[in-house]
Structures are given as C-alpha cells and as structure tokens.
Amino acid sequence: MKSDGHVHTPYCPHGTDHSIEQYINRALSLNLSEISFTEHAPLPVGFEDPTPQQDSAMKPSQLEEYIATISTLKEKYKSEIKINIGLEVDYIQGFESETKEFLNTYGAVLDDSILSVHFLLNNGAYHCIDYSPEMFHTIIQKIGSIEKVYQQYYETVYRSVIADLGEHKPKRIGHITLVKKFQKKFPCKLTFSDEIVELLSMVKKEKMQLDYNGAGVNKPLCKEAYPSDWIILEAIKQGIPLVYGSDAHSVNDLGQGYSHIICKDYLKNPTSI
C-alpha cells in the first residue's frame, strides 16, 4: 500500500477525536507516501440532515479551520509524506446549484476530493442509506422493496456522475456500492449488472476515477469492499482509474480492507494488468 485516498479526521462528528497528526504518524508507520484527508464537506444550505444525530458532516463554521490545519501539517511533513487537502462532497438530488456554488468557493484550495451518495430522495423526503440497519429498513418500507432501493441508489449515483457541479467537481466517485452496507441482513435478489456497467461507462466518459474503498470489508453486514470484485474487474476492463481509500474514521482504520481487495498490483501500476 503506497497511498490512502479517503481518510476522515476529528472534524467528522461521527468519527473519533484522533488528531490529524495522529493519522499522519500512523500513515508514516505504514510507509505511505501519500494521504488524502477527505472530510465530509458541510451539507448544502437549506438541506436538513435526516439522521437522528444530524452528524453526517462537519459544520460550515469548521471548514476554514479544517483547511488551515491540514495546510499547516502539509507543510510540516512535506519531506516525509505528500498530504492532500480534500473533501468528501455529498451529491444530493435537488441541491446541485448549492453544491456547485460551494465548490466554486472552496474548490481551488482542494488537492483531492470525492463525490459520494449517502442520501436518497423519495416523495419529497431524504433518507440516509448507511446510517443504521434500522434506518435502512425504514427506507425499504418507504420506497417499497430492497430492489427499488438499489435501483434508486444507482440512478442517483448516475445523476452524480453527469451532474454539472462546475470546474471544481470532484473527479472521484465514492464507494459506488455503499447501498450494500447491510446486505447480509437485507439481501437483494438482483445484481443490477446492466445498470452498473452503464454507470461505469459514464464514469469513463466523464474521465472520472473510482474510489476502491476497503471499509466495507470490516462492516459486519457487508463483508466486501466497495465496490464488489466483479465491478472492479469491469472498471479495469474499461480503463477507469482506481484509487484505494480506507474511509478511515479512526487512526486504526488506516489501510483497512486493503489486504482483502483484489488487483493490488493494478493499484500500484495500472499497466500491470
């Protein structure tokens, strides 16, 4: 493992209080040459977080401090490791203009960023798909079936790929199979292979990357990387760049899932396969 492209920080309200410097020292102990801090960007103005604790993202008042802190540490450790200032930006259907405005304001200072789908819009209400099994069950009841939830999720990810979010739109799509986080409890009978292949084709067309996310391996109701192995092989077939990310929310999460993912050689050298 040479780099980790998806790491959170103490600015994440649903993470831990481990300092950014602790993450950096852990990365150095793992002999990483590069790390991207991609904290959850503040949610768009006018959007109400549907999670019970309303802890999906950092507060807008914290953003400037977050950027300044990483900038300082980026300079401090520049001879030891490449540190990227980044954000994980939520694509929220109906808030494209607000997200574009946010990226127009802050995008120029970012070295790296991820565009992810955590929220689904149904009948005027938003639902967070990865908060808990209980909330996921509620979403199934609201939308009608597990298959309809998956269908709507992949349609929303497709929307995120083609959305006009301006020149600073993130170039990497985050954990495109996050909807499978609770698959052991709520199995889906359909693979949605046609939809996913079409989605990957659009990722390729838009010249975007794919987040090869190891966090799902350690989720007890998932037990596989985001995305699944066959999707990774299809992405390689289409020539889509893959970027490993631990999606770490604590220091000990750095590198999680990496030993279980396929095609490690490809991640180190895309011409090897």
PLY file of the C-alpha trace (Angstrom):
ply
format ascii 1.0
element vertex 273
property float x
property float y
property float z
element edge 272
property int vertex1
property int vertex2
end_header
0.00 0.00 0.00
1.53 3.28 -1.16
-1.29 5.74 -0.52
-4.68 6.18 1.10
-7.07 8.42 -0.80
-10.05 8.52 1.57
-9.38 9.47 5.19
-11.51 11.31 7.74
-10.48 13.43 10.71
-11.64 14.67 14.13
-13.77 17.19 12.22
-16.10 14.28 11.41
-18.89 14.34 14.03
-19.50 10.59 13.70
-15.82 9.65 13.91
-13.25 9.74 16.70
-11.24 12.52 18.30
-7.90 11.23 16.98
-5.91 14.23 15.80
-4.91 14.74 12.19
-1.28 14.49 13.28
-2.01 11.04 14.75
-3.34 9.97 11.36
-0.19 11.28 9.68
2.10 9.45 12.10
0.11 6.26 11.58
0.43 6.71 7.81
4.19 7.12 8.20
4.36 3.94 10.26
2.63 2.16 7.37
5.23 3.61 4.98
2.63 5.52 2.99
3.97 8.08 0.57
0.66 9.94 0.17
-2.56 10.53 2.11
-5.72 12.44 1.22
-7.82 13.88 4.03
-11.34 13.90 2.63
-13.57 15.08 5.42
-17.34 15.24 4.87
-18.00 18.68 3.42
-20.66 20.81 5.12
-24.08 19.91 3.80
-25.71 22.37 1.37
-27.50 25.42 2.68
-31.18 24.55 3.08
-30.64 20.80 3.37
-31.66 19.23 6.68
-29.63 16.20 7.73
-32.16 13.33 8.12
-30.02 11.29 10.54
-31.14 11.15 14.20
-27.98 12.86 15.49
-27.63 15.13 12.45
-23.95 14.22 12.41
-23.34 13.41 8.75
-20.88 16.22 8.05
-18.73 18.92 9.58
-20.32 22.26 10.44
-19.81 25.14 7.99
-18.09 27.09 10.78
-15.35 24.42 10.95
-14.38 24.40 7.29
-11.85 27.24 7.29
-10.12 25.80 10.37
-10.04 22.34 8.78
-8.37 23.65 5.63
-5.90 25.78 7.60
-4.95 22.88 9.90
-4.21 20.50 7.04
-2.33 23.24 5.17
-0.05 23.71 8.17
0.59 19.98 8.54
1.08 19.60 4.80
3.99 22.00 5.03
5.34 20.49 8.26
5.54 16.95 6.86
6.29 17.75 3.21
9.66 15.99 3.32
8.11 12.80 4.74
4.72 12.33 3.06
2.53 14.01 0.46
-0.58 15.33 2.21
-3.63 16.32 0.18
-6.30 18.74 1.36
-9.59 17.22 0.35
-13.29 16.82 0.98
-15.91 14.15 0.52
-18.74 16.06 -1.09
-22.29 14.74 -0.97
-24.27 14.65 -4.18
-27.81 15.46 -3.08
-30.50 15.42 -5.73
-32.16 18.81 -5.87
-29.18 20.66 -4.36
-26.93 20.71 -7.41
-26.79 24.52 -7.64
-25.92 24.90 -3.95
-23.20 22.26 -4.26
-21.80 23.94 -7.36
-21.69 27.28 -5.53
-19.86 25.66 -2.61
-17.29 24.08 -4.94
-16.83 27.36 -6.80
-15.96 28.93 -3.44
-13.65 26.28 -2.00
-12.65 24.01 -4.86
-9.49 25.91 -5.77
-7.85 25.12 -2.42
-8.52 21.38 -2.66
-5.86 18.93 -3.81
-8.25 15.99 -3.93
-11.96 15.31 -3.47
-14.60 12.61 -3.65
-18.23 12.79 -4.76
-20.46 10.38 -2.85
-24.12 9.48 -2.49
-25.38 8.96 1.06
-28.90 10.39 0.70
-31.85 9.28 -1.41
-34.82 11.49 -2.26
-38.22 9.81 -2.10
-41.58 11.59 -2.19
-40.03 14.85 -1.09
-38.11 13.37 1.84
-34.42 12.48 2.11
-33.09 9.28 3.66
-29.54 8.37 4.69
-28.78 4.89 3.35
-25.78 3.98 5.52
-26.72 5.24 8.99
-28.01 2.00 10.55
-29.80 -1.26 9.67
-32.93 0.11 11.32
-32.94 3.24 9.19
-32.21 1.18 6.08
-35.23 -0.99 6.87
-37.32 2.17 7.10
-36.07 3.23 3.68
-37.11 -0.14 2.23
-40.59 0.33 3.67
-40.84 3.88 2.32
-39.61 3.06 -1.19
-41.34 -0.31 -1.45
-38.69 -3.04 -1.70
-34.97 -3.66 -1.37
-34.72 -3.89 -5.17
-36.34 -0.46 -5.57
-33.90 1.00 -3.04
-30.95 -0.38 -5.01
-32.44 0.86 -8.28
-32.93 4.36 -6.93
-29.46 4.38 -5.40
-27.71 3.51 -8.67
-29.85 6.02 -10.54
-28.76 8.68 -8.04
-25.09 7.75 -8.40
-25.53 8.04 -12.17
-27.01 11.50 -11.67
-23.94 12.44 -9.60
-21.62 11.42 -12.43
-23.38 13.55 -15.06
-24.28 16.48 -12.77
-22.94 19.92 -13.66
-21.12 20.91 -10.48
-18.67 23.29 -12.11
-14.97 23.17 -12.84
-14.11 22.02 -9.31
-16.41 18.99 -9.33
-14.69 16.06 -7.57
-13.03 13.71 -10.02
-13.57 10.54 -7.99
-16.86 8.74 -7.30
-17.00 7.39 -3.76
-17.95 3.85 -2.71
-20.43 3.21 -5.55
-21.89 0.12 -3.83
-22.48 1.72 -0.42
-26.10 0.59 -0.73
-24.80 -2.93 0.04
-23.57 -1.97 3.51
-26.34 -4.05 5.16
-26.59 -6.79 2.51
-26.19 -9.67 5.00
-29.38 -8.55 6.75
-31.19 -7.25 3.67
-30.08 -9.34 0.66
-31.02 -8.13 -2.80
-32.06 -10.68 -5.42
-30.91 -8.58 -8.37
-27.33 -7.74 -9.35
-28.13 -4.59 -11.38
-25.22 -5.56 -13.60
-26.56 -3.73 -16.65
-27.11 -0.54 -14.67
-23.65 -0.73 -13.07
-21.89 -1.36 -16.40
-23.73 1.65 -17.84
-22.75 3.67 -14.78
-19.09 2.71 -15.20
-19.25 3.65 -18.87
-20.38 7.12 -17.88
-17.62 7.36 -15.25
-15.20 6.54 -18.07
-16.80 9.05 -20.44
-16.60 11.80 -17.82
-12.94 10.92 -17.20
-13.52 10.27 -13.52
-11.90 7.90 -11.04
-13.36 5.24 -8.79
-12.92 5.05 -5.03
-11.71 1.50 -4.25
-12.98 1.56 -0.69
-11.88 -1.04 1.87
-14.26 -0.02 4.65
-17.00 -2.48 3.69
-14.72 -5.42 4.45
-14.95 -4.63 8.16
-18.67 -3.86 8.21
-20.33 -6.93 9.79
-23.34 -6.80 7.49
-21.35 -6.18 4.30
-18.01 -8.04 4.38
-16.77 -6.89 1.00
-15.05 -3.86 -0.45
-16.98 -1.06 -2.12
-17.37 -1.90 -4.96
-17.61 -5.67 -5.42
-14.84 -7.60 -7.14
-16.67 -8.03 -10.46
-17.23 -4.29 -10.66
-13.54 -3.65 -10.07
-12.67 -6.04 -12.89
-15.15 -4.27 -15.17
-13.67 -0.90 -14.20
-10.19 -2.18 -15.08
-11.56 -3.51 -18.37
-12.93 -0.06 -19.17
-9.69 1.64 -18.14
-11.16 3.56 -15.21
-8.51 4.71 -12.69
-8.91 3.19 -9.22
-7.79 4.91 -6.03
-7.61 2.87 -2.82
-9.24 4.50 0.20
-9.65 3.16 3.72
-12.53 5.54 4.52
-10.85 5.67 7.93
-12.79 7.27 10.76
-10.13 6.42 13.33
-6.35 6.05 13.28
-6.52 2.26 13.40
-8.75 2.22 10.30
-5.95 3.38 8.01
-5.33 0.63 5.48
-8.47 -1.28 6.42
-9.61 -3.83 3.89
-6.52 -3.44 1.72
-5.27 -6.98 2.35
-8.63 -8.35 1.15
-9.06 -6.42 -2.07
-8.21 -7.83 -5.46
-5.85 -6.37 -8.05
-3.42 -4.69 -5.65
-0.81 -4.80 -8.40
-3.11 -2.77 -10.61
-3.46 -0.09 -7.94
0.32 0.24 -7.76
0.83 0.05 -11.52
-2.26 0.31 -13.79
-0.28 -1.07 -16.75
0.41 -4.36 -14.94
-2.96 -5.92 -15.85
0 1
1 2
2 3
3 4
4 5
5 6
6 7
7 8
8 9
9 10
10 11
11 12
12 13
13 14
14 15
15 16
16 17
17 18
18 19
19 20
20 21
21 22
22 23
23 24
24 25
25 26
26 27
27 28
28 29
29 30
30 31
31 32
32 33
33 34
34 35
35 36
36 37
37 38
38 39
39 40
40 41
41 42
42 43
43 44
44 45
45 46
46 47
47 48
48 49
49 50
50 51
51 52
52 53
53 54
54 55
55 56
56 57
57 58
58 59
59 60
60 61
61 62
62 63
63 64
64 65
65 66
66 67
67 68
68 69
69 70
70 71
71 72
72 73
73 74
74 75
75 76
76 77
77 78
78 79
79 80
80 81
81 82
82 83
83 84
84 85
85 86
86 87
87 88
88 89
89 90
90 91
91 92
92 93
93 94
94 95
95 96
96 97
97 98
98 99
99 100
100 101
101 102
102 103
103 104
104 105
105 106
106 107
107 108
108 109
109 110
110 111
111 112
112 113
113 114
114 115
115 116
116 117
117 118
118 119
119 120
120 121
121 122
122 123
123 124
124 125
125 126
126 127
127 128
128 129
129 130
130 131
131 132
132 133
133 134
134 135
135 136
136 137
137 138
138 139
139 140
140 141
141 142
142 143
143 144
144 145
145 146
146 147
147 148
148 149
149 150
150 151
151 152
152 153
153 154
154 155
155 156
156 157
157 158
158 159
159 160
160 161
161 162
162 163
163 164
164 165
165 166
166 167
167 168
168 169
169 170
170 171
171 172
172 173
173 174
174 175
175 176
176 177
177 178
178 179
179 180
180 181
181 182
182 183
183 184
184 185
185 186
186 187
187 188
188 189
189 190
190 191
191 192
192 193
193 194
194 195
195 196
196 197
197 198
198 199
199 200
200 201
201 202
202 203
203 204
204 205
205 206
206 207
207 208
208 209
209 210
210 211
211 212
212 213
213 214
214 215
215 216
216 217
217 218
218 219
219 220
220 221
221 222
222 223
223 224
224 225
225 226
226 227
227 228
228 229
229 230
230 231
231 232
232 233
233 234
234 235
235 236
236 237
237 238
238 239
239 240
240 241
241 242
242 243
243 244
244 245
245 246
246 247
247 248
248 249
249 250
250 251
251 252
252 253
253 254
254 255
255 256
256 257
257 258
258 259
259 260
260 261
261 262
262 263
263 264
264 265
265 266
266 267
267 268
268 269
269 270
270 271
271 272
